[in-house]
Amino acid sequence: MLWSRRWPALEMYLIGKYETFKPAQLDKTRDQLLLRADWSVNFHALHYSFGPRSIGGGLAMRQNGFQVPFDLFQVTAWISFPILVGGFYAFFIPFLPQTSAVALGVVYGVNALVGVTLTAITTSINPADRNVLNQVDIHPTQVTEDHLYCNVCTQYVDKKSRHCRICEKCVAHFDHHCKWLNNCIGEHNYRYFFTLIVSMLLLTTIQLVLGLYLFIQAFTASSDILTHAASSYGCASNVAVAADGLCPGAYSFSLVAIKVVLGIYLAILVPSFLPIAQLVYFHIKLYFLQLTTYDYIIQQRRVQLGQEANPEPFKCTVTCNCRTAPTEPEPTPVPPILPKSTTMPMLTGFGHPSSVHVQDTHSSHETKSPVSPSQREDMTYEPMATPGGVGKSRSSFFV
């Protein structure tokens, strides 16, 4: 029964996408996709049967990033953050003069507390479009140019919302899905997210700079490091510290151990600092460009596809005089003329009886885009009811 229900939409999709296929190839591909679709639907139905709520009678909508299953990146952050913070107070602060140790300890501690708080807030917020979150049904006569119809949620949402297949919901003013927080970033939690990454940048900068300073001091001014080590950790075998502040014998925390520990932390901090700094710079750039992460990726993808389709304007001559692209604007594609209607048309869907899912050629499979593999953009036109009862072409999407 499941195959027969999906047969018309899938057959039309295959015929349109694989026109050059031979009949045998078409049958084989169709059977493989049908089997894969059946397995996927049954798996998700089992996985989400005990979920908090569902959308459109389909898969369960994730509420926030604290909902299982947790992402591997999220668990990694939960483990690595306490290690970095604990190491700062155990292996960095003890080797500083008392005044510097207190000042840096307070600044670092406040910043770490702010980071934990912002992480909890950003992860706990449900960034879903409010129409989806509140199950608001908009009457066709109330639909405006600021609305789009989500084929998965089966609801009208804001035109800047996008559907995340990982979270199974439309996210208001979608920016991206953050694996470190296991949650989507959108209009409702973007400010917290940006403040969080700035806080993490400041945190790693303090620890990295201090770690480099202490590591250099361990080689160039080892007596100062050993004096602070003796004061903080004492001497070996409970021997009293000498009048000059040094241990007469071995140290509980030897100079070699100090160098090794600081070197290990620097090896962790450098690759942690660079991506965070790049991320902060990227979002500052997006602010001035007035773009979201998703919009920026789609924009770059279209440029790449344009270069692949017409590489000649982008090639350089032998003398490196780059040719410019044609200045004449290309004709704007005109959507197909659709019959006027005062009611919502009933369309045959692949899994939703009121809509059609069409995956265009901009899928991240084919372009290897950094967009999540579960996200798609549909550039097709579907007739949607508009105010005044006059039907016209509106762009439908799902991500």
Secondary structure, 3 states (H helix, E strand, C coil): CHHHHHHHHHHHHHHHHCCCCCHHHHHHHHHHHHHHHHHHHHHHHHHCCCCCCECCCCCECCCCCCCCCCCHHHHHHHHHHHHHHHHHHHHHHHHCCHHHHHHHHHHHHHHHHHHHHHHHHHHHCCCECHHHHCCCCCCHHHCCCCEEEECCCCEEEECCCEEECCCCEEECCCCEEECCCCEEECCCCHHHHHHHHHHHHHHHHHHHHHHHHHHHHHHHCHHHHHHHHHHHHCEHHHCCCCCCCCCCCCECCCHHHHHHHHHHHHHHHHHHHHHHHHHHHHHHHHHHHCCCHHHHHHHHHHHHHHHHHCCHHHCECCCCCECCCCCCCCCCCCCCCCCCCCCCCCCCCCCCCCCCCCCCCCCHHHHCCCCCCCCCCCCCEEEECCHHHCCEEEECECC
